[in-house]
Amino acid sequence: MNINQAFTILEKSGGVRAARIITTKHPKLSWWRTFYYSYQLKRGMPVAKIIHSKWFYGIEFYTNKHTLDPRPDTETLVESVIKDCVADKNRTILDMGTGTGCIICALCKNIPNTTGIAIDKSRKALRVAKKNIKKLNLTKQIKTKHADFSKFQSNEKFDIIVSNPPYIKYGDIRVNTHAKFDPAIALYAGNDGLAAYEQIAKNAKKLIKKDGKIYLEIGVGQSAQVIKIFNFYGWKFERTEKDLSGINRVLVFTL
């Protein structure tokens, strides 16, 4: 099958943008592969899940069904950390719920003298993170560990803690159809969507340096509730960062 034939079939199934991304990534597609991708597009599968690739903060990451695809909203989290970091200082980062590893990898690529640990309670997600860490030549800077938010322990304390935890409540009707292709463990956090924040707020106090900061991605309308949780556990609210749509997307706290 030539590229134009493949493009036409894919365009009818998922639109021009999807067809362009897929054929750019795979310029030589067989008939079988083209119709398989077409079928997945009709099912609503995100393009990133089809081609196992998603760009985030100028870096290409491998992704699959065991991880969330990196999203543009999460770049706000990365930007928030980078703008607080001055040159000529060694930093340690803890990424809680790393998924693909996109956050900690982007930070280590853009902040000099940075090392860190990426944790996730999904072993399958950790395999994806390890794959990306290796591909980006960051194995000397980033270590991975199987652990969840409430049980992770470390003798080392960190300058920076980052997390894009699950923050959707069960039954939330705002979740789009693409979410059915994401792992539920990375999306849902109890009946109110706040369970992960409470676990992080409680446990992260033992993991951060005295002058350290924690950066959290939040869902729409969750600012006040998350601030209340962190204040209860002794954290001091520093600021909110908005995403490109003007939505409160990141909260920053200190102890």
Steps between C-alpha positions, in 0.01 A plus 500: 500500500639842413500792740212683330271198520580450867446870572158499336380198698629638829358846431151356455530321832665761719541828314786679326711557810491135607581383148792740475651398834471128430638511147786726608594253773445199272548603135488138383179335611370162389134452413449302818664762721312785333160340555594405857591863577181611325294272721665633815435859393133422449492356853626834630849384593739797535765521230776482760371161615499378140854604413636467858648848485417842645700822503523684829704812572690453174589137577355186343380240752396140460150430635264205510177380660661479844566875527327831447614673185698815585267800470565867420337606830777321688763717333378771739635287784841472335509874427415581862798303629747627242426866565576452871840343437807720492825387345798344680312293753472122526140385540323178580149431372236248605231427241201337669294298252741535210307314226700546180765693693433808288504750787825398667670437165405846372626656822832315496549592135437869566644563847878449536642288782172326571443142614193325628282203576182410313245285683181332386279229649448348156788275400385516138514879505848485651617290205386780270679761711819293497478470122476877463774569754733268313408642159575853624836399653385589850573173680779659703271782610167328561428186699163327517327327788177305536301676773178689561442846642427392855776242552809631322793552737845641438803590707556781253298820514415689184522862386201459270202267503273487196183308438222470246290258705163349412241767577174395335212384719321180414206562267618844383302565181762747374744221418522473121485184293878488459533431873375145452837426339690628805567291812235564764769491770648820354167681468271436794550590866203404712150643513621859512817485290712617794628177655845520339555858619434399859749214475763729348442781748548262791799298377698763307573696819758234587659520157563867434781727613428794727518752216354265240182538294228268379328558165165335428282480194132532587168454325253772411347660809715312752720787622318584822455135602865405437626810681282409798642147508861618487443774757354238735825299478716806567592613150513868407330600176732705279325559167278377219608462137250513213521292182473643149119495528512718811397215730664454840720200425793495746525566872832565673559438872787523749531380860 
